[in-house]
Amino acid sequence: MKQAIYSSRTADKFVVRLPDGMRERIADVARNHHRSMNSEIIARLEQSMLQEGSLDEDLSMRLDRPELSLHERELLQRFRQLSRRQQNALVALIAHDAEMNAEEA
């Protein structure tokens, strides 16, 4: 199956109204992850939808997606090699670390 080439010119667009301050928080998180706000939002939506099982596997995060940085591709590839138990442990560790950093800030 040949994958369609992503183009921001032809991509579906949707306007979202954000609560006060959320745009700045998304910008900060995106900057910390070395990606655009758009890529950050897409990554978060895909992760959420994959976790609840509402995203088809064909639409799931692929390594050749243009919005992924080289580091993200490597992390995704390595993450997929882990067992489900290891993946869950790693996600929990990262979430805990993020909470600790947020409390310090």
N, C-alpha and C positions, 0 to 999 in steps of 0.2 A: 504494500500500500504506500503510495507516494504522499508525503506530507506537503501540504500547501505552504508556500513561503509567506511568512508573516510580514505585513507592511502596515505601518501606522496610518498610512493614507487610506487603506481599505478596511482596516480593523473596525469592528462595531464600536460605536461611541455611546456613552451613557453619562449624563450629568448627575452628579450626586451632591446633595446639600449636606454640608458637614456642620456639626455643632461647633460653637466658638472654641478655638484653641486646638481642635483636632487636626487641622491642616498643618499647623506647626509641629505637632507631635509626630504626625506621619512623616513630615520632612526630616525631622531629627532621626527617626528610626531608619528611614531610607538611607540617609547619609551614613549612618553607622554601619549599614549593611552594604555600602558601596553600590547602591542602585538608585534608579529614579523613583519618584513617588508612585508613578504608574506601576512600575515593576513590583514595588513593595506591596501595593494594594492587591495586585493580581496574585502574587505569591501567597498573601494572607488568605485571600478568598479561596484559592485552590486548596491550600492546606486544610482549611476549615471544611470545605465540601468533601475532600477526600476522606477526612476523619469520620464524617457522618455517613459516608458511602453514597452521597448524592451526585458524585461526579463520575461519569463513565471513565473507564481506564484509558480509552482512546484519547480522551481530553486531558488526562493527567499530565503532570510536569514531565517533559521530555528533555533529555540532555542537550538537544540541539536547538532549544528555544532561544531566540535572539535576546530576550530580556535577562537571561542568566549571565552573570559574570563568569570568568574562568574559575574563580574560587568556588562559586556556587555550584558549578558543574562538577567540580572535583568532589565537593562535599556531598552532593546528591548521589553521585556514583558510589562513593564509599558508604554512605548511609544505606543505600539499597542492598549492599552486600552484608549488612548486619542482620542478625536474627530479629524477629519481631520484639522479643524481650529486650534485646540490646537497644533497638530503636526507641522503645518506650522509656527505657532507663536514660538514654541520652537526651531525649526531649524533656523529661522531668528534670534532669540536671541543668539543662539550659534555662528552663523556665524558672527554676529556683535561683540560679545565678542572676537572671534578669530582675527578679523580685528583689534580691539583695542589693543590686546596683541601684534600683529605683528608690529603695529606702535610704540609701546613702546620699542620694542627690537632693 
